[in-house]
Amino acid sequence: MTGKQRAALRAMANPLDTILYIGKDGITDHTIREAEDALEARELIKGCVQQGAPVSAREALSELCERTHAEPIQQIGRRFVLYRPSRENPRIVIGD
């Protein structure tokens, strides 16, 4: 993914609500399923690591990307953004 594509996705993610939260249990199988479902439905999702979580936002982003085969788009503070094109119905088109 190019820097220009990543910048376009960052701009799209800016107004999004946070829908994925990592809590005191860290990243569980349930969290992965939630992320998979959200990525399939929305393609671009924003998450947050809550205080008291055993992982940092950078670690959470890395593990979620690895386990869901998504692209890391952005991580600022405790918030992060992931992108993965929908397998069934891709809606977000990013240029070259």
C-alpha positions in Angstrom: 0.0 0.0 0.0 1.4 3.4 -1.0 1.6 6.4 1.3 -1.0 8.2 -0.8 -3.5 5.3 -0.4 -2.8 5.2 3.3 -3.4 9.0 3.5 -6.7 8.7 1.7 -7.8 5.9 4.1 -6.7 8.0 7.1 -8.9 10.9 5.8 -11.9 8.5 5.5 -11.3 7.1 9.0 -11.2 10.5 10.7 -15.0 10.9 11.1 -15.6 7.2 12.0 -16.8 6.2 15.4 -14.7 3.8 17.4 -16.3 0.4 17.3 -13.7 -2.0 18.6 -12.5 -1.8 22.1 -9.6 -3.7 23.7 -10.2 -4.1 27.5 -8.6 -5.7 30.5 -8.7 -9.1 28.9 -6.6 -8.0 26.0 -7.1 -9.5 22.5 -9.3 -12.5 22.8 -10.8 -14.9 20.2 -14.1 -12.9 20.6 -12.2 -9.6 19.8 -10.8 -11.2 16.7 -14.2 -12.4 15.6 -15.6 -8.9 16.2 -12.9 -7.3 14.2 -13.4 -9.8 11.3 -17.1 -9.1 11.2 -16.6 -5.4 11.3 -13.9 -5.4 8.6 -16.2 -7.5 6.4 -19.1 -5.1 6.9 -17.2 -1.8 6.9 -13.7 -2.4 5.5 -12.3 0.5 7.6 -12.6 0.4 11.3 -11.4 2.4 14.3 -10.4 0.8 17.6 -9.3 1.9 21.0 -7.2 0.3 23.7 -8.7 1.1 27.1 -6.7 2.0 30.2 -5.8 -1.1 32.1 -5.5 -3.3 29.0 -2.4 -5.5 29.0 -1.4 -4.4 25.5 -0.4 -1.0 24.0 -2.3 0.3 20.9 0.7 -0.4 18.7 0.8 -4.1 19.9 -3.0 -4.4 19.5 -2.8 -3.0 16.0 0.0 -5.3 15.0 -1.7 -8.4 16.4 -5.1 -7.6 15.0 -3.6 -7.0 11.5 -1.7 -10.2 11.7 -4.7 -12.3 12.8 -7.3 -10.7 10.5 -5.0 -10.1 7.5 -5.8 -6.4 7.6 -3.6 -3.4 6.8 -2.5 -1.0 9.6 -3.5 2.5 8.6 -2.9 4.7 11.7 -2.2 4.6 15.4 -2.4 7.7 17.5 -2.3 7.4 21.3 -4.7 4.7 22.3 -6.6 4.7 19.0 -5.9 2.8 15.8 -7.4 2.2 12.4 -7.4 -1.0 10.3 -8.4 -1.6 6.7 -9.2 -4.8 4.8 -11.2 -4.9 1.6 -14.5 -6.9 1.9 -14.3 -10.3 0.4 -18.0 -10.3 -0.5 -18.8 -6.7 -1.4 -15.8 -4.3 -1.6 -17.0 -0.7 -1.4 -13.9 1.4 -0.7 -11.9 2.0 -3.8 -8.4 3.5 -3.3 -6.4 4.7 -6.3 -2.8 3.8 -7.1 
